[in-house]
Amino acid sequence: MIGDLSGVKKIYLITGRTDMRKSIEGLMGIIKDVYDLDPYANAAFFFCGRRADRIKVLHFEPDGMTLLYHRLDAGRYRWPRNRSEALELSRQQLRWLLEGLEIEQKCSISKAVKRDF
């Protein structure tokens, strides 16, 4: 399970592929230089590599920068690969992603059937 991010105001998913050899400084550089975001904001930044079986999460806490690393024993994350962008996620979308689902779920609304009795 990922560390406690309950106090985080924004969740960013860095789509595409990230070089997972990057450390805190390298990931901060991506956040600042590529996406023009503040790595010191009250936000969590999620990165995923080519294999899609491990993620890194960068988050600034009051006493310093935290880097979380999570590797799946089996399976892969359904990471968006269409282009490289910083996508802001809701907590529900993050939950779906961490459960192995797509971040965009298709809703199926069943029509109510009126019956006369």
N, C-alpha and C positions, 0 to 999 in steps of 0.2 A: 504494500500500500504506500502511496505517496505520502510525504510528510504533511503536517498540519498547515493548510493554506486557508483556514477559515476566515482569517482577518484580511485577506487579499481583496482589494476592490475590483481589480480588472484581471482578466485571464487572457493572455495572448498565445495563440498557436502560430508558430513560425512554420508555414506550410513548405512543401518541397522537401529537399534533402539538406541536412546539415552535416558537416564533417564532425563526427562525434569525438574526434581527438582533441577538439577545442576545449580549453579550460575556461575558467570564469572570465578572464580578460578577453579571450577570443569571442566568447558569446556576447559579452558586453559590447564589444566592437560591432558585432552584427546588429545588435539592438539600436545602438547610437548611429552608426554610419550608414547602414543599409535602410533601416526603417524610420530613422529620425524620432525614436522614442527614448524616454528616459529610463535607464535601467534601475535608477534609484527610486522610482515611483512605487507606490503601494500596488504592485502588480506581480504576477507570476508569468514567466515566459517559458513556453514549452517548445523543445526542439526534438527532432527525430532524425535518425540516420537512414542510410540506404536500406538496411535490412528490415527496418520497421519493427524490430523486436525489443528496442530499448529507447528510452527517452531521457532527456536531461531537462531539469527545471531550474531556472535561475530566479531567485527572489531576494530582495533586499530586506533585511530585518534591522531593527534599531542598532544592533551591535555589529553588523557587517553583512556581507553578501553570502548567501547560501546557495550551494549547488547540490541538487538532488539528482540521483541517478537511479533509474529503475530498469531492470532487464526482465523480460518475460521468460519463463522456463519453456513454455510452449505457446504457439500462436504468434500473431502479429497485430500491431495497432492498425486501424483503418485510417491511416494518415492521409490527408489531402495532398496530392502530388501534382495537381494540374498546373500550378504556378507558384512562385515564391512570393509570399506576402505575410504580413502580420495580421492575422485574423482574430478579432475579439470574440471570445466565446462566452456563453452563459454557463452557469454552474451545471445545468442539465446537459448541455452539449459536452462539457468536460466529462461528466459522469458516463455518458454514452461512449465517448472515445475510450475511456479507461476500462469500460466493460467489453470492448471489442466491437462496438457498433459504429456506424457512420455518424458523423456529427449532424447531418441533416436527415431527419427521419420523415418518411412519407406517412401522412396521417390517412387512415382509412376510416371514413365516416359512413356508418351504415344508416340507411334511411329507415325511419320508423314506419312500420306498416300499420295502417289503421284497419282495425277489424270491427265489423258491426256484429254485435251479439244479440 
